[in-house]
Amino acid sequence: MATTGDEGGRVEGGGPEERPEERITRNWNELLQELRVLQTGVQILTGFLLTVPFSPRFPDLNDHQQTIYLVVLVGSVITTCLIIAPVSFHRMLFRRRQRPWLVRASHACARAGLVGFAIVSALVVLLVFDVVVSFEAALIAAVGVLVLFVSLWAGLPLLNGRNNSH
């Protein structure tokens, strides 16, 4: 199974015939494809969140709902920063033969960005359910969303890794 991470300072994946520079290039390209999917979702969410205070109902939110909104907004902006950071890394290090570092650092940002996106998504559900139903229902829905993200994004791959270990 190919990964973009580093285990013990090396980048995994590929076959025995793959040279290290080919492997790191392939890992970089795979990571970029993954980030494109995540970037689109986070950027759309952040853009939408930036418009919320200008909606007519925003003043109707109580203090704790406005606090949740601000936490969600900051979380979304931080997540956006994390998943776009690899683009900046690449621009800063272009043609400096730093691709192994670039892949490791970008991998770390992508993982943190995935965690951020899961948390922000759960908090968005928390806010919406709090506004529409109740805070108690909001907590249940947000925890459910977070459990879903953790189960699918971490639990399932970890289970598969255990089942395929040699």
C-alpha positions, 0 to 999 in steps of 0.5 A, spaced: 500 500 500 502 506 497 503 512 502 505 519 502 507 519 509 514 517 512 516 512 517 523 512 519 525 518 515 523 514 508 517 514 504 513 508 502 510 505 496 511 503 489 515 496 487 522 494 488 524 497 481 522 504 483 528 509 484 527 513 490 527 519 486 521 516 482 518 514 489 518 521 492 515 524 485 509 519 485 508 520 493 508 528 491 503 527 486 498 523 490 499 528 495 497 533 491 491 529 488 488 528 495 489 535 497 485 538 491 479 534 493 480 537 501 482 544 498 475 545 494 471 543 500 474 547 505 475 553 501 467 553 499 466 552 507 470 558 509 467 562 503 460 560 506 462 562 513 465 568 511 458 571 509 454 568 515 454 575 519 451 579 513 445 574 513 439 577 516 438 572 521 445 573 524 443 578 529 438 573 532 443 568 534 445 568 542 451 569 545 453 562 545 451 561 538 455 567 536 461 564 539 460 557 536 460 561 529 467 564 531 470 558 533 468 554 526 470 560 522 477 560 525 477 553 525 475 553 518 481 558 516 486 554 520 484 548 516 484 552 509 491 554 511 494 547 513 491 544 506 494 550 502 501 550 506 504 545 501 503 550 495 507 555 499 512 550 501 513 548 493 513 555 491 519 557 496 523 550 495 522 550 487 528 547 484 532 546 491 532 539 491 527 539 497 522 534 495 523 529 501 522 534 506 516 537 502 513 531 502 514 529 509 511 536 511 506 536 506 503 530 509 503 532 516 499 538 513 494 534 510 493 530 516 492 536 520 487 539 515 483 532 515 483 533 522 481 540 522 476 539 517 472 533 521 472 538 527 470 544 523 464 539 520 462 537 526 462 544 529 458 546 523 453 541 525 453 543 532 451 550 530 446 549 525 442 544 530 443 549 536 439 554 531 434 549 528 432 544 534 436 545 541 443 545 544 442 538 546 440 535 539 446 539 537 451 535 541 448 529 539 448 530 532 455 533 532 458 527 536 455 523 531 458 527 525 465 526 528 464 519 530 462 518 522 469 522 520 473 518 525 470 511 523 471 512 516 477 516 515 481 513 521 478 506 523 476 503 517 483 504 514 486 502 521 482 495 521 484 494 513 491 495 515 491 490 521 487 485 516 493 485 511 499 485 516 504 480 514 
